[in-house]
Structures are given as C-alpha cells and as structure tokens.
Amino acid sequence: MTTSPPVALHHADHPGTGPALLLVHGWGGDADDWAPTLPYWRHRVIVPDLRGHGRSPKPPSGYGPRDFAADLADLLGRLDPGPVIAVGHSMGAQAVTALAVEHPRLVRALVVVDPAYGADEGEAVRIPREQEELRREGAEWAARFVESAFRPGEHDQLRDRQRKLMACMDPEVLALCRDGMYLAPDAFGLRPATRAYLGRRDCPVLAVYATATAAAFERSTLTRPDSRIEVFEACGHYLHEERPRELASLVQEWSPLRAP
C-alpha cells in the first residue's frame, strides 16, 4: 500500500550499453553512495535520490518501500529504459524488491546488497525502542548506526561521509523510513513477513551479503535456479562503497545479465 502520490525524483543518468541498471541507495544516503562503482559499469546507469533524501522532494509522508517503489516506477516510466536490473542497498534493497513485486514488468533482474529485511526475533524486539531513541536523539543516534556499519579502523573517509549525510537528514524522515520498513502494517522487514513477500518475486535475484548468517536466510527464500547468493567476507554494511569494483564485476558477470 502506498500512502502518498509519486514524487519526481532527482537522478543522474549515465550512458552505457545493454540493459539499464537502476542503483538505489539506502537509509540516510543519496545517489552519490554509488559514485565509487560508476567507473566500473558498462551498462547505462540510472541513479536516483529517494524521496526525503539528497535533492529529491521531501513530502511529509510516504516513506515505506512501496512508496519508494512507486516513485521509482514513475521515474522509469518517464525515462523508458525498458526492464532494468534493479540494484538496491539496505533500505534501497527493500525499495527495489517492492518495485519487482508491485511493478514486475519494469524489472528484468534484482540485486540486493546487504538488504534491510529478514530481521530476526531479537531485532524485532529492539526496533520499537530504537525508534524511540532515534526520535529523541536524532542525528546522534543515526551517527552511531553509521559507526556500527563499518569495521573498526577501516574506511574512515566513507564513514565520515555517511555521518555527514545522516547529520543533514530530517530525523523524522529517518524515523518514518524505519517505521515503513519494520513497523507499518504492511512492512516486510521482519522475518515472517520478509519470507512471504520475497516469495512473490518473479525474477532472478542476486543477493550480496556481509555475513553468512543473513545470506543463509535469503538462500531459503530463493525459488529460481538462476538466482545466486554471495558473501563478501571481512566487509561492513556499505559493500558497494567498500568493494565497488568487486561488486560491479559480480553483477555484470552474473548469467541473467549476459543472457539476451
């Protein structure tokens, strides 16, 4: 269920060959999160700022994954690239998953990068308390999230950039996004709902994770033989920024993308 009309997303459109890639950033990020990967793509690449993020409009409501998907569908309708390979990181993985489920004719294949779904029982218990803390503390809470998302002592420049992005975000937008992912009636971020919603995917899926445990859950949801799971060992949450060349190579060599 969407809760507000689509908004016109700010985006960049980089030329290339073959089917287009749609690259969708995560919670508190923006299109430039994907900048480290741009030198490595051969495909046309479309990179939007999600609503409430970057230079896109910031409406007062509509921050669930289906709302993000409706905005992405509107963007693709205007650009008309044909069915895309939809690539999403974290919250962006929820958005592109919703795009594939709710607008299947727009998506040729799906790539999810350390997706923000499949939360287990322990996480489900913590999330309401975390939401209270986020609304009370704002950017300070979000900055702690960024700290925990990188391996200690590594990628200081990337960490600093993400902290600055979080500091510029409206804390209520950050909270509404997490409500939409985990607490809304139609949210699919918690494991039972995740399993049911992922079962509605009808395209090849490449899932790239930072931990084998999370990857194992995703593996249990896959139904197509051309889907694939990969784990980037010794990597933090921002896989696409930490290992951009490796991710781009993995995506472009994946067999569904080479098929005519």
HELIX and SHEET records of a PDB file:
HELIX    1   1 ALA A   31  TYR A   40  5                                  10    
HELIX    2   2 PRO A   65  LEU A   79  1                                  15    
HELIX    3   3 MET A   91  GLU A  102  1                                  12    
HELIX    4   4 PRO A  104  LEU A  106  5                                   3    
HELIX    5   5 GLU A  121  GLU A  137  1                                  17    
HELIX    6   6 ALA A  139  ALA A  149  1                                  11    
HELIX    7   7 ASP A  156  CYS A  168  1                                  13    
HELIX    8   8 PRO A  171  ARG A  178  1                                   8    
HELIX    9   9 ASP A  179  LEU A  183  3                                   5    
HELIX   10  10 ARG A  191  LEU A  198  1                                   8    
HELIX   11  11 ALA A  212  ARG A  219  1                                   8    
HELIX   12  12 LEU A  239  GLU A  242  1                                   4    
HELIX   13  13 PRO A  244  GLU A  253  1                                  10    
HELIX   14  14 SER A  255  ARG A  258  1                                   4    
SHEET    1   A 7 HIS A  11  HIS A  14  0                                        
SHEET    2   A 7 VAL A  45  PRO A  48 -1                                        
SHEET    3   A 7 LEU A  21  VAL A  24  1                                        
SHEET    4   A 7 VAL A  84  HIS A  89  1                                        
SHEET    5   A 7 VAL A 107  VAL A 113  1                                        
SHEET    6   A 7 VAL A 205  TYR A 209  1                                        
SHEET    7   A 7 ARG A 228  VAL A 231  1                                        
END                                                                             
